[in-house]
Amino acid sequence: MAKAEDTGGRPLSRTEITVRLVVLTLGTFAVLTPVLWTVLTSLKTAQQTLQSPPVWLFTPQWGNFAEVLQLVPFQNYALNTAVVVTGVVVGTLLSCSFSAYGFARLRARGRNAIFGVLMATMMLPSTVTLVPTYIVFNKIGWLNTFLPLIVPAFFGSAFFIFMFRQFYLSIPKEVEEAARIDGAGYVRIWWSIFLPLSMPVIATVTVFTFVGTYNDFFGPLIYLTDESKWTISVALSSFGGSPKIGPQLHMLSAATMIAAAPSIVVFLLAQRYYVNGISVAGVNK
């Protein structure tokens, strides 16, 4: 049986292993406690959620989830969210992977300086550009549409461009040179060779983008004024005060659990590539 070792290769004593297990257990419990509380609340009745001390033994009310879907147009919110998330994910993958190919493979004067400026934009808070961006979208008539949420994704993200670039640098140049001998151009090489080889990074960027866009509250809040166009995150913020159901915590918790399901499914499906992508994205310089 293999012995546990620290990062330096030194075998760990029984006391060190015990301490680390206790710390990890306490940390896991602290992280999962809010999730467990939400799950339990979603299965209670309205009266049980208000009782003090809290009720721990009760009959699960599985009908809460079905009732949520009947009381509010949850399906409409989910469809709006799917449209926005799909557009942002596709736009981010295409723009970031193509831009990264240029930074990793194309030789041009000032390429490193431009890349440095791009990385510097990561230190610029998004709130700095909020007002001018809102004014631009207002002038071109895009308010109360999904365009302000989707179109910017087709112009790339500095962090994701960096991840793709680092991975592209690990691909042997001989692969690209062989494709050039066969007559392939830059776009063909990027699309047919680099993208299929970069599945770990694609999965990582997809998970990050999906979760970030799916949970985005501020963007849809300021650009979508019509309730019929709300995404799930905006709908949840006003769910507890809905005139149809009132401030019922068990319904709000049930809606939250339903809303969290897609993110969990996406992460589980992409977990194998996601972990690999995190480990290789920062290896190469």
N, C-alpha and C positions, 0 to 999 in steps of 0.2 A: 504494500500500500504506500503510495507516494506521500512524503511528508510535506507539510505546509512550509513555505518559504516566504521571506519578505522580498522587497524589490531588489535587494542586494544579493540574494541567493542564500542568505543565512537561515538555517532551520529555526522555526519558531518553537518556543517552549509551550508546554500545556497551559501555563498561566496567560501567556500572550494570546494564544488562540482563544481562550475563554473570554478574555477582556474584549477582543475584537468582535467575537460573536455577540456579546452583550451589547456593545455599542451599536452594531449593525441592527440588532433586534429592536433596540429602543428607537433608533432612527427610522426604521421601517414602520414601526407602530405610530410614530409621530406623523409620518407622511400619510399613512393610510387611514388615520383616525377620521379626518373630515370626509373621506370617501365613504367609509363605513357608516358614518352618521347620516350622510345623504341617502345611502341605500336603505337604511332602517326607516328613516323618515318617509321615504317614498312608499313604504309598505304599511304605514299607519293610517288611522282615521284622523279626521280633523281634530277631534277631541283629544286623542292620544298625543298629538304633537305639542299640545299646550300644557300637558300635565307636568307637574314638578313634585318630586324628582322624576326624571325621564322613565318612560315605560320600556323595559327591556324584553319582556315576554309578552307577546301578543300574536293574534292571528293575522298573518300577512294578507293585505288587501291588494291582490294582484289586479283587481279591476281598476285600480287607480291609473294604470298606464293606458288602458283602453278609454277611460273617461277623459283623459287629457286630450287624446286625439279627436274626441267628439266635441269638446267644449270650445276649442280654438282651432283655427285653420292651420294646424301644425304641418300638414302635408304641403301647403302652399309655401310656408317658411322654409321647409326642407328643399323644395324645388328651387326657390330663389338662391338658397345657399349653394346648392349643387351647381347652378349655372355660374355663380361667381367663382367658386373654388376650382371648377374645371377650367375656366378661362385663365385664371391666375396661374395654375399649375402648368398648363400648356405653354403659356407665354413665358413663364420663368425658365422652364426647361429649354425652350428653343433659343431664347435670347442669351441666357447665361452660358449655355454650352457652346454656342457659335462664337460669342465674344471671347470665351476662354480659349478656344482653338486658335484664334488670331494672336492672343497674347502668348500662347505656349509655342506656336510653330512658325508663325510668319515673322520674317525679319524685316523690320522697318525702323527708320531713324526716329528716335524718341519713344520707342515702344515701352521701355522700362519707366520712363518719366510719366507717360500717360497712365501706366498701370499704378504707379505710386500715387498719382492724383486720384485715381479711382478708389484706391484703398483708403485714402484720406477722407473720402466722403462718408465712410463708415462712422467717423467721429462727429458728423453733423447731425444734430437732433432733428427728427422729422417735424417737430413743432415749428422749427425755423421756417420751413417752406410751406407750412400749412395754409397760411393766409393767401400768399400769391398763387398757390396751386388751386385753392378754392375759387379765387377770382377768375383764373383762366378757364376753369371748367364751367363757371357761371356764364362767362362771356360767349362761349361756344355752345351753350345750351345743353350741357350734359348733366345738369343737376336732376335728381330724381330718376336717374337711369343707372344701369350697372356699369356703364363705360368708365367712369372715374375709378372704379374699383378694379377693372380688368385691364384696361389699356396700358397703364404704367408698368404692368408686369412684362410687357413685350419690349421694354427698354432696359431690362437687366437689373440685377442686384449685385452689389460689390462683393458681398460675402460669398454668394453662390458662384460667382465668376471665379473667385479665388479658389474655391473647392474644386471646380472643374479643371482649372488651370493646373493645380498641383497634381491632379490625377493624370492629366494629359502628358505632363512632363515625364511620367514613368513609362509611357508607351515607347517602345524602341523605335528609333528613327528608321530602321530598316523596313518596318512595316509600311510606313508612309512612302519611302522611296520605291518600294516594290509596286505600290499602287500608282505612283507617277509614271513608272515605266510602262504600265498597262494603259496609260492615257487618262487616268482619273484626275479631275481638277480639285481645287480646294473644297468646294461644297460637297462633291461626291466623296472625298476622303473623310470629311467630317461626318457626313450622314451614314455612310456605309461601313466605316471602320471605327472611328473614334466613339460614336454614340453606342454601338453594340458592345464595345469593350468597357464602357464606363457605367455598367449597370449598378455597381455599388454606390457610386456617387449620385446617379439618377434616383435611386431609391431613397438615399439620404435627403437630397434636395426635395423630393416629392413629399416625404413625411414632414419635413420642416415647413414647407410651403403650405401643405394641406392643413396642418394643425394651426399655423399662424393665421391663415386666411379664414379658416372655419371659426376660430375663436375671436376674430377681429370684431371689435365692438365700435371703436371710434369712427372708422371709415364709413361703414354703413349708416351710422347714426347721423353724420353730418351731410351725407350725400343723398340718402334715401328718405324722403319726407312722407311718401305714401305708404300706409301700413301694409297694403297688399304686396309691396316690394321688399318688406323687411326680411332680413336674414334671421337665422335662429338666435344668434347672439343678441340682437336687438330685441327680438320678440321675448326672450327670457327675462330681459331687464324690466319689462313692464308686465310680465306674466302674473306676478303676485298681486298686482293692483288691477287686474282685468275686471271690468264691471260684470262679466259673466260668472266669475268664480270667486272674486274677492281675494283677500290676502290669505290663502290657504297654503300652508307650508308643505303639506303632503303632496299637493298637486304640483307645486313648483319643483319639489325634489324629483317627482316622477318625470316631469318634463326635462329636467337636467340630466337624468339618467338616460332618457331616450336620446337627448342631444349628444351625449358623450359617446354613445355606441359607435358611430362611424369612425371617430378618431382612434378608438381602441382597435377596431377591425383593421384599419389601414396600417397601424403600427405592427400588429401581429403578422399581417401578410408580408410586410416589407422588412421584418425584423432581421432576417439573415443577411440581407444586403445592407441594411441600415447600419448594423454594427461594424461590418467590414468597411463600409464607406467612411465611417468616422475614423477608423484606424489608419486608413491609407491616404486620406485627403491632405494631411499635413506632413507627410513623410518627405516629399521631394521638394527641393528648393529650385 
